[in-house]
Amino acid sequence: MIMQQLSKNMRFRDMVILGLLFIGPAAPVGLFGVLDAISDGAIALVYIVATLVMAFTAYSYARMANALPHAGAVYAYCSLGIHPNAGFLVGWLLLLDYMFIPAVAYLFSGISLNALIPDVPVWLWTCLAVVLTTTLNLIGVKKSAKITLIILLLEILILFAVLLVGIWIILTTDLNRNWLQPFIGGAAFTWSNLFSAVSIAVLAYLGFDAIATFSEENSGQRNLVSKAIISCLILAGCLFVMQIYVASLLSPYDSEYLRNHPELQGKAYYHIVNQEINLWLGWALSLMKAIGASFAAMVGQAAASRLLFSMGRDKRLPPFFAKVSQKSGVPTMAILFAALFNLCLVIIAANNAKGLPTLVSFVDIGALTAFIMLHISVIGYFKFKKASKGGLSWFLDVFIPIVGILVLLPVLLHIDNYAKIVGIIWLVIGLIILYFNKDKAQLNWLEKVKY
């Protein structure tokens, strides 16, 4: 293995598939009861607003991906649009999520599969998932593309089966709720509660941003990455609204009942499918969520490895992360490191009763901070460094990013205090690394960017 560029073998379809796998086509399932209770039934409106909110971030990703096709994604964008040191710290914060989100997904997969087959312990299921998906990452996207496509199609097929049977029941029986309630809510609906629900719902979209880390592996035109990011968000948004709308109309629980019985909120969607639609489809949905989580972790691991590769290549982190396999064209050492990190976390968490909630509390703060800094980098690069002029420039390069920042700030502020403490500790570690490593960085690629 030698230090080299990543292989350019990723097509538009591959990027969209990986983005949807990371997000998960049925991501809202676990949040249905929580958001229905908060929004007083206006849960379809919650996801419509959440999709629009994330569209601002997707736009900024698309803008920067077109300007700078770099595996470091936000790390590179902030290095270019703000300052190299800011780029390192943002990349370091994003690494927190890219290393912990796969661990959460692996553990969720292990817990779910253990519930279906109790004789196999959680830790063994999680280890098997890590080994399988790491192997797929090591052989490269081109060779594993068929497997990832099959998994995604199965996820969507089961989801559509649930939707079609649900729609048939809606059309042939009396509804538990009014047709419009998922869009307008009930008597207790308030805009404040709606945006509180949106602040939670946007977390279901985390994952489309990982597409940007595959920019250097794009085998087509430069703008395919930005198209893949936008397409992924639109597809996810449509899937989310459809599944939530159908479940809302069939729900045997009203929003007030869910508010008074929080123990039902996490399982509400599964109860709806099992009781109102079909028990076998409910079992298939549970199995799909269990297996799908492992492949979401696989994409997260791949994204983490590309970020490690990029920062290692720039000597921001140990350079062995930049070693690329000549055979598969993937950052082998970075993948193995991410896999080992995930494996250690999930084994410890799997043997701890509070392992899953503890891991969950670590995630999201890095990605949300990175999204805000991404918007700032758009302003810094296009408005100041490229010195773009005109009314359209002010709208595209300043107004949209500022709106993106304003809609993300409340979400960031609503994050659990424990997560904020972990984020601050992680940031301090990054500052220490930056201080001792500031003279070793090799950022020659910044000098080649044309303004």
C-alpha positions as CSV (number, residue, x, y, z in Angstrom):
1,M,0.0,0.0,0.0
2,I,1.2,3.5,-0.9
3,M,-0.2,7.0,-0.3
4,Q,-2.3,7.9,-3.4
5,Q,-5.6,9.3,-4.6
6,L,-8.8,7.4,-4.1
7,S,-10.2,5.4,-7.0
8,K,-12.7,7.3,-9.1
9,N,-15.3,4.5,-9.5
10,M,-18.4,5.9,-7.9
11,R,-21.4,6.8,-10.0
12,F,-24.4,9.1,-9.3
13,R,-26.5,6.0,-8.4
14,D,-23.9,4.7,-6.0
15,M,-23.8,8.0,-4.1
16,V,-27.6,8.3,-3.8
17,I,-27.8,4.6,-2.6
18,L,-25.1,5.2,0.1
19,G,-26.8,8.4,1.2
20,L,-30.2,6.8,1.6
21,L,-28.7,3.8,3.4
22,F,-27.0,6.1,5.9
23,I,-30.2,8.0,6.5
24,G,-32.4,4.9,6.4
25,P,-35.7,5.0,4.4
26,A,-37.7,4.2,7.5
27,A,-35.8,6.6,9.9
28,P,-38.9,8.3,11.3
29,V,-40.4,5.0,12.6
30,G,-38.8,5.2,16.0
31,L,-39.6,8.9,16.4
32,F,-43.3,8.7,15.3
33,G,-44.8,8.6,18.8
34,V,-42.5,11.2,20.2
35,L,-43.2,13.7,17.4
36,D,-46.9,13.0,17.2
37,A,-47.3,13.8,20.9
38,I,-45.2,17.0,20.7
39,S,-46.9,18.4,17.5
40,D,-50.4,17.4,18.6
41,G,-50.8,15.2,15.5
42,A,-49.3,17.6,12.9
43,I,-46.5,15.1,12.2
44,A,-46.6,15.2,8.4
45,L,-46.2,19.0,8.6
46,V,-43.3,18.4,11.0
47,Y,-41.4,16.4,8.3
48,I,-42.3,18.8,5.5
49,V,-40.8,21.7,7.5
50,A,-37.8,19.6,8.5
51,T,-37.2,18.7,4.9
52,L,-37.3,22.4,4.0
53,V,-35.0,23.3,6.9
54,M,-32.4,20.7,5.8
55,A,-32.7,21.9,2.2
56,F,-30.7,25.0,3.2
57,T,-27.9,22.8,4.4
58,A,-28.1,20.6,1.3
59,Y,-27.8,23.7,-0.9
60,S,-24.6,24.8,0.9
61,Y,-23.2,21.3,0.6
62,A,-24.0,21.3,-3.1
63,R,-22.4,24.7,-3.6
64,M,-19.2,23.8,-1.9
65,A,-19.0,20.3,-3.5
66,N,-19.1,21.9,-6.9
67,A,-16.4,24.4,-6.0
68,L,-14.1,21.9,-4.2
69,P,-14.4,18.1,-4.8
70,H,-12.5,16.9,-1.8
71,A,-12.8,13.8,0.4
72,G,-12.6,16.0,3.5
73,A,-16.0,17.6,2.7
74,V,-16.7,20.2,5.5
75,Y,-13.2,20.0,6.8
76,A,-11.9,21.1,3.3
77,Y,-14.8,23.6,2.8
78,C,-14.1,25.4,6.0
79,S,-10.3,25.3,5.4
80,L,-11.0,27.1,2.1
81,G,-13.8,29.4,3.1
82,I,-12.8,30.4,6.6
83,H,-9.3,29.3,7.7
84,P,-7.3,26.0,7.8
85,N,-7.4,25.9,11.6
86,A,-11.2,26.3,11.6
87,G,-11.3,23.6,9.0
88,F,-9.4,21.2,11.2
89,L,-11.6,21.9,14.2
90,V,-14.8,21.5,12.2
91,G,-13.4,18.2,10.7
92,W,-12.5,17.1,14.2
93,L,-16.0,17.8,15.5
94,L,-17.6,16.0,12.6
95,L,-15.4,13.1,13.2
96,L,-17.1,12.7,16.6
97,D,-20.4,12.0,14.9
98,Y,-18.9,9.9,12.0
99,M,-17.2,7.6,14.6
100,F,-20.1,7.4,17.1
101,I,-23.1,7.2,14.8
102,P,-22.0,3.8,13.3
103,A,-21.5,2.5,16.8
104,V,-25.0,3.5,17.7
105,A,-26.4,1.9,14.5
106,Y,-24.4,-1.3,15.1
107,L,-25.6,-1.6,18.6
108,F,-29.2,-0.9,17.6
109,S,-28.9,-3.7,15.0
110,G,-27.5,-6.1,17.6
111,I,-30.3,-5.3,20.1
112,S,-33.0,-5.7,17.4
113,L,-31.6,-9.0,16.1
114,N,-31.2,-10.3,19.6
115,A,-34.9,-9.6,20.2
116,L,-35.7,-11.7,17.1
117,I,-33.2,-14.5,17.9
118,P,-32.5,-14.3,21.7
119,D,-30.1,-17.2,21.7
120,V,-27.4,-15.1,20.0
121,P,-26.2,-12.4,22.4
122,V,-26.2,-8.7,21.5
123,W,-22.4,-8.4,21.5
124,L,-22.0,-11.2,19.0
125,W,-24.6,-9.8,16.6
126,T,-22.9,-6.4,16.7
127,C,-19.4,-8.0,16.1
128,L,-20.8,-9.9,13.1
129,A,-22.3,-6.7,11.7
130,V,-19.0,-4.8,12.1
131,V,-17.0,-7.6,10.4
132,L,-19.4,-8.0,7.5
133,T,-19.8,-4.3,6.7
134,T,-16.1,-3.6,7.2
135,T,-15.3,-6.3,4.7
136,L,-17.7,-4.7,2.2
137,N,-16.0,-1.3,2.8
138,L,-12.5,-2.8,2.2
139,I,-13.4,-4.4,-1.1
140,G,-14.6,-1.0,-2.4
141,V,-17.9,0.6,-3.5
142,K,-17.7,-0.9,-7.1
143,K,-17.6,-4.5,-5.9
144,S,-20.1,-4.1,-3.0
145,A,-22.5,-1.9,-5.0
146,K,-24.9,-4.8,-5.9
147,I,-25.2,-5.8,-2.2
148,T,-25.9,-2.3,-1.0
149,L,-28.5,-1.8,-3.8
150,I,-30.2,-5.1,-2.8
151,I,-30.4,-4.0,0.8
152,L,-31.8,-0.6,-0.1
153,L,-34.4,-2.1,-2.4
154,L,-35.5,-4.5,0.2
155,E,-35.9,-1.7,2.7
156,I,-37.9,0.3,0.3
157,L,-40.0,-2.7,-0.8
158,I,-41.0,-3.6,2.7
159,L,-41.8,0.0,3.5
160,F,-43.9,0.3,0.3
161,A,-45.7,-2.9,1.2
162,V,-46.6,-1.4,4.6
163,L,-47.7,1.8,2.8
164,L,-49.8,0.1,0.2
165,V,-51.7,-2.1,2.7
166,G,-52.1,0.9,4.9
167,I,-53.6,3.0,2.1
168,W,-56.0,0.1,1.2
169,I,-57.2,0.0,4.8
170,I,-57.5,3.8,4.9
171,L,-59.7,3.7,1.7
172,T,-61.9,0.9,2.9
173,T,-62.5,1.6,6.6
174,D,-63.3,4.4,8.9
175,L,-60.3,6.6,9.9
176,N,-59.1,7.1,13.4
177,R,-58.2,10.7,12.5
178,N,-59.2,13.4,10.1
179,W,-57.5,13.4,6.7
180,L,-56.0,16.8,7.3
181,Q,-54.9,16.4,11.0
182,P,-51.4,15.2,10.0
183,F,-51.0,18.6,8.3
184,I,-52.9,21.0,10.7
185,G,-52.8,19.2,14.1
186,G,-55.4,19.1,16.7
187,A,-56.9,21.6,19.2
188,A,-53.7,21.8,21.2
189,F,-51.5,22.6,18.2
190,T,-49.0,25.5,18.5
191,W,-46.3,26.7,16.3
192,S,-43.9,26.6,19.2
193,N,-44.5,22.9,19.6
194,L,-44.2,22.3,15.9
195,F,-40.7,23.8,15.8
196,S,-39.8,21.8,18.9
197,A,-40.8,18.7,17.0
198,V,-38.9,19.9,13.9
199,S,-35.7,20.3,16.0
200,I,-35.9,16.5,16.7
201,A,-37.1,15.5,13.3
202,V,-34.1,17.0,11.4
203,L,-31.8,14.6,13.2
204,A,-33.4,11.8,11.0
205,Y,-31.9,13.4,8.0
206,L,-28.3,13.2,9.2
207,G,-26.5,11.1,6.6
208,F,-27.1,12.8,3.3
209,D,-24.0,15.0,4.1
210,A,-21.8,11.9,3.9
211,I,-22.2,11.9,0.1
212,A,-19.8,14.9,0.0
213,T,-17.0,12.7,1.5
214,F,-17.1,10.6,-1.7
215,S,-16.4,13.6,-3.9
216,E,-12.9,12.4,-4.9
217,E,-14.3,9.0,-6.0
218,N,-16.9,10.6,-8.3
219,S,-16.4,9.0,-11.8
220,G,-18.6,11.5,-13.6
221,Q,-19.0,15.3,-13.9
222,R,-18.2,17.4,-10.9
223,N,-21.8,18.5,-10.3
224,L,-23.0,14.8,-9.9
225,V,-22.1,15.0,-6.2
226,S,-24.3,18.1,-5.6
227,K,-27.1,16.4,-7.6
228,A,-26.8,13.3,-5.5
229,I,-27.0,15.3,-2.3
230,I,-30.1,17.2,-3.4
231,S,-31.7,14.0,-4.8
232,C,-31.1,12.0,-1.6
233,L,-32.7,14.7,0.5
234,I,-35.8,15.0,-1.7
235,L,-36.2,11.2,-1.8
236,A,-35.8,10.8,1.9
237,G,-38.3,13.7,2.6
238,C,-40.9,12.1,0.3
239,L,-40.5,8.7,1.9
240,F,-40.7,10.2,5.4
241,V,-43.9,12.2,4.8
242,M,-45.7,9.3,3.1
243,Q,-45.0,6.7,5.9
244,I,-45.8,9.2,8.6
245,Y,-49.1,10.3,7.0
246,V,-50.4,6.8,6.6
247,A,-49.4,5.8,10.1
248,S,-51.0,8.9,11.5
249,L,-54.4,8.2,9.9
250,L,-54.3,4.6,11.2
251,S,-53.0,5.3,14.7
252,P,-55.3,3.9,17.4
253,Y,-53.7,6.5,19.8
254,D,-54.5,10.2,19.8
255,S,-51.8,12.7,20.5
256,E,-53.0,13.4,24.1
257,Y,-52.9,9.6,24.9
258,L,-49.3,9.4,23.6
259,R,-48.3,12.5,25.7
260,N,-49.8,10.8,28.8
261,H,-48.1,7.4,28.0
262,P,-44.5,8.2,27.0
263,E,-43.6,4.5,27.4
264,L,-45.6,3.9,24.2
265,Q,-44.0,6.6,22.1
266,G,-40.9,4.7,20.9
267,K,-43.0,1.7,19.9
268,A,-46.1,3.5,18.5
269,Y,-45.3,2.9,14.8
270,Y,-44.6,-0.8,15.3
271,H,-47.9,-1.1,17.3
272,I,-49.8,0.6,14.4
273,V,-48.3,-1.7,11.8
274,N,-48.9,-4.9,13.9
275,Q,-52.4,-4.0,15.1
276,E,-53.9,-2.0,12.2
277,I,-52.0,-3.3,9.1
278,N,-50.5,-6.7,9.3
279,L,-48.5,-8.7,11.9
280,W,-46.2,-10.2,9.3
281,L,-45.4,-6.8,7.8
282,G,-44.7,-5.6,11.3
283,W,-42.2,-8.4,11.8
284,A,-40.6,-7.7,8.4
285,L,-40.4,-4.0,9.2
286,S,-38.6,-4.8,12.5
287,L,-36.2,-7.1,10.7
288,M,-35.6,-4.5,8.0
289,K,-34.8,-1.8,10.6
290,A,-32.4,-4.2,12.3
291,I,-30.4,-5.1,9.2
292,G,-30.7,-1.6,7.7
293,A,-29.0,-0.2,10.7
294,S,-25.9,-2.3,10.0
295,F,-25.6,-0.9,6.5
296,A,-26.3,2.6,7.7
297,A,-23.3,2.0,10.0
298,M,-21.3,0.8,7.0
299,V,-21.8,4.1,5.1
300,G,-21.0,6.0,8.3
301,Q,-17.8,4.0,8.7
302,A,-16.9,4.7,5.0
303,A,-17.5,8.5,5.5
304,A,-15.4,8.5,8.7
305,S,-12.6,6.7,6.8
306,R,-12.6,9.4,4.0
307,L,-12.4,12.2,6.6
308,L,-9.6,10.4,8.3
309,F,-7.9,9.9,5.0
310,S,-8.2,13.5,4.0
311,M,-6.9,14.8,7.4
312,G,-4.1,12.2,7.4
313,R,-3.1,13.2,3.8
314,D,-2.8,16.8,5.0
315,K,-0.7,15.7,8.0
316,R,-3.4,17.1,10.3
317,L,-3.7,13.6,11.7
318,P,-1.2,10.7,11.5
319,P,-0.3,10.1,7.9
320,F,-0.9,6.4,8.0
321,F,-4.6,7.2,7.6
322,A,-3.8,8.3,4.1
323,K,-2.6,4.9,2.9
324,V,-4.7,3.6,0.1
325,S,-5.0,0.0,-1.2
326,Q,-3.7,-0.3,-4.7
327,K,-6.2,-3.1,-5.4
328,S,-9.4,-1.6,-4.2
329,G,-8.5,2.1,-4.1
330,V,-10.0,2.7,-0.6
331,P,-8.3,4.1,2.5
332,T,-7.6,0.8,4.1
333,M,-5.9,1.9,7.3
334,A,-8.6,4.5,8.0
335,I,-11.4,2.0,7.5
336,L,-9.7,-0.5,9.8
337,F,-9.2,2.1,12.5
338,A,-12.8,3.2,12.3
339,A,-13.9,-0.4,12.4
340,L,-11.7,-1.1,15.5
341,F,-13.0,2.0,17.2
342,N,-16.6,1.0,16.5
343,L,-16.0,-2.6,17.6
344,C,-14.5,-1.5,21.0
345,L,-17.4,0.9,21.6
346,V,-20.2,-1.6,20.8
347,I,-18.7,-4.5,22.8
348,I,-18.5,-2.2,25.9
349,A,-21.9,-0.8,25.3
350,A,-23.5,-4.1,24.5
351,N,-22.5,-5.4,28.0
352,N,-23.9,-2.3,29.7
353,A,-27.6,-1.8,30.4
354,K,-27.4,1.9,29.6
355,G,-25.0,1.4,26.6
356,L,-27.4,2.5,23.9
357,P,-28.7,5.7,25.5
358,T,-25.2,6.7,26.5
359,L,-23.9,6.3,23.0
360,V,-26.9,8.2,21.5
361,S,-26.1,11.1,23.8
362,F,-22.7,11.6,22.1
363,V,-24.0,12.1,18.6
364,D,-25.5,15.0,16.6
365,I,-23.6,17.9,18.1
366,G,-20.6,17.5,15.8
367,A,-22.8,17.3,12.7
368,L,-25.0,20.2,13.6
369,T,-21.9,22.4,14.4
370,A,-20.3,21.3,11.1
371,F,-23.5,22.3,9.2
372,I,-23.5,25.8,10.8
373,M,-19.8,26.2,9.9
374,L,-20.5,25.0,6.4
375,H,-22.9,27.9,5.8
376,I,-20.3,30.3,7.1
377,S,-17.7,28.8,4.7
378,V,-20.1,29.4,1.8
379,I,-20.3,33.1,2.7
380,G,-16.5,33.2,3.2
381,Y,-15.6,31.6,0.0
382,F,-18.1,32.9,-2.5
383,K,-18.8,36.4,-1.1
384,F,-15.4,37.4,0.2
385,K,-12.7,35.2,-1.4
386,K,-14.3,35.0,-4.8
387,A,-15.8,38.5,-4.3
388,S,-19.0,37.6,-6.2
389,K,-21.2,40.6,-6.9
390,G,-24.8,41.4,-7.7
391,G,-28.2,40.9,-6.1
392,L,-28.3,37.2,-7.0
393,S,-25.0,36.7,-5.3
394,W,-26.3,38.3,-2.1
395,F,-29.3,36.0,-2.2
396,L,-27.4,32.8,-3.0
397,D,-24.1,33.4,-1.1
398,V,-25.3,35.3,1.9
399,F,-29.1,35.2,2.5
400,I,-29.6,31.4,2.1
401,P,-26.6,30.4,4.2
402,I,-27.7,32.9,7.0
403,V,-31.2,31.4,7.0
404,G,-29.6,28.0,7.1
405,I,-27.6,29.0,10.2
406,L,-30.7,30.6,11.9
407,V,-32.8,27.4,11.5
408,L,-30.0,25.2,12.8
409,L,-29.1,27.2,15.9
410,P,-32.3,26.3,17.8
411,V,-31.8,22.6,17.0
412,L,-28.2,22.8,18.3
413,L,-29.3,24.6,21.5
414,H,-32.0,21.9,22.2
415,I,-29.3,19.2,22.3
416,D,-28.9,17.3,25.5
417,N,-26.5,19.0,28.0
418,Y,-24.5,15.8,28.3
419,A,-23.9,15.9,24.6
420,K,-22.7,19.5,24.8
421,I,-20.2,18.6,27.5
422,V,-18.9,15.7,25.4
423,G,-18.6,18.0,22.4
424,I,-16.7,20.6,24.4
425,I,-14.3,18.0,25.8
426,W,-13.8,16.6,22.2
427,L,-13.2,20.2,21.0
428,V,-10.6,20.8,23.7
429,I,-8.8,17.6,22.6
430,G,-8.8,18.9,19.0
431,L,-7.4,22.3,20.1
432,I,-4.5,20.4,21.9
433,I,-3.8,18.4,18.7
434,L,-4.0,21.5,16.6
435,Y,-1.5,23.3,18.9
436,F,1.1,20.6,18.8
437,N,0.6,19.8,15.1
438,K,0.1,23.2,13.5
439,D,3.5,23.3,11.9
440,K,3.3,19.9,10.2
441,A,0.2,20.5,8.1
442,Q,0.6,20.2,4.3
443,L,-2.2,22.1,2.6
444,N,-0.8,22.5,-0.9
445,W,-4.2,21.9,-2.4
446,L,-5.5,25.2,-1.0
447,E,-3.0,27.1,-3.2
448,K,-4.3,25.4,-6.3
449,V,-7.9,26.5,-5.8
450,K,-9.0,29.1,-8.3
451,Y,-10.9,32.1,-7.1
